[in-house]
Amino acid sequence: MTYQKTESQYRNDIIEICKRVHRNGWVASNDGNISIKIGPDSVLCTPTGMSKGYLTTDQLVKVDMNGNKLEGELEASSEVKIHLDVYKNKPGINSAVHAHPPYSTAFAVAGLPLDHCIIPEIIVSLGSIPPY
């Protein structure tokens, strides 16, 4: 893969996505995390325990492909290791957004499937959530 942007541009991209995720209510409190692969051996990610709606570019954390911190004052999200596993095992995947939409989370906790055919593409591609 050829990396087309500077690290600064990637940092701005993550913050823009953080703001959109927060604004749309797809995360509550400090939920979720976002990462992007910025080179063959480095990933930028959101820090643990921080609201996505108020992050700044300097609060992002740079880690290597094993999750070791390369740069940053804060600690990387513990879930970045899931992102790294995806990057290692799914060529072509270079960014990840992990959100906790409250309505979807409520359905999952209640054990209620999201299986009504509101948007056919969801049922065809994902099936029932949670599947029974």
N, C-alpha and C positions, 0 to 999 in steps of 0.2 A: 504494500500500500504506500502511496505517496501522500505525505501529510501536507496539505495545501495551505494551512494557516499558521500564524505565529502562536506561541503559547499565550500571549496576551489576548489574541482573538478567541482562542479556545476558552480562556477564563471568562471572557465576556459572554460567550455563548452559554456556558453553564449557568451564569448568573441570570441571564435572560430566561432560560428554561425554568430555573428555580422560581423566579417571579411569576411566570405563567402558571406553574403547578400550584403555587400558593394562592394566586388570585382566583383560580378556578375551583379552589376548595378540594383539591385532590390529595392534600396532606393536612393534617391537624397537628398543632403543637410543633414538635421537632421531628415528626415522621418523615420517612422516605430518604432517599439519597440519589445522587446523580453523579455519573462519571463519564469521562471521555478519554479514549486512548490518544495520546498526543505524539507518540513516537513508538518505535518497536519495543522499547523497554520501559516506557513510562506512561502513567495515567494520572489525570487530575480528577479529584473527587471532592465531594462535599464533606465537611467535618461532622463528627458525631455531636449530637445534642444541640444542634442549632436550627432555628427556624429558617426554612428555605426562603421565606419572603423578605428576609432582612440581611442575607449574606452579602459580603463584598468579595471582590476578586482576590484580595490579599488573604482572605480566610480559607481559601481552598487549599487542599493538601495534595502534594505530588508524591506518588508512591511508585515503586518498581513493580514488575509483574509478579512478585511474590508477596506484595503488600507491605514491604519495608518502606518507611517514610524517607523520602529524599529531600523534601522541602516542606516547610509550613510550621507555623507556631502551634496549631491545634492538632488534635488527633483525627485520623481518617475514620470514617464510618466503619464499624465492625463488619458491615455487610459488603464492603468493597471487595472482599474475597470472593463473594458470589459473582460479582461483575468480572473479576479477574479470571475466574474459571470459565466464564462465557467467552471472554476474549481469547483465551488459550485454546478453547475447543470448538469455537464457531468462527472460522475465518470469514472476514467481511463484516463482522459485528464490531463496531468501534466506539459505541456509546451505549449507555444504559440509564433508564429512568425507573426508579423503584418508588412507587407512590402507594398511599394507603387511602384511596377514596372512601370517605366515611360511609356512604350508602352501600358500597360494595362490601366493605368490611362488616357492616351490620348484618347484611344478608348472610355472609359466611359464618359469622359468630352464631347467628340464629339457626344455622343449618338449612337455610332456605335457598333453593336453587334459583339462579337467574336464567330461567329457561323459556321465558315468554319471547315469542318471535317479534320483538320490536324492531330490531335491525337484523335481517336474515343473515348477514355476513358474520355476525357474532356467533350465532348458533352453529352455522356451517363450519367456521374456523375453530371455535373454542369448545363447542358443545355446551352442556349444562355446567354452570359454575355454582356450587361445587358439584362435580359429577357424582351421580349415585348409581 
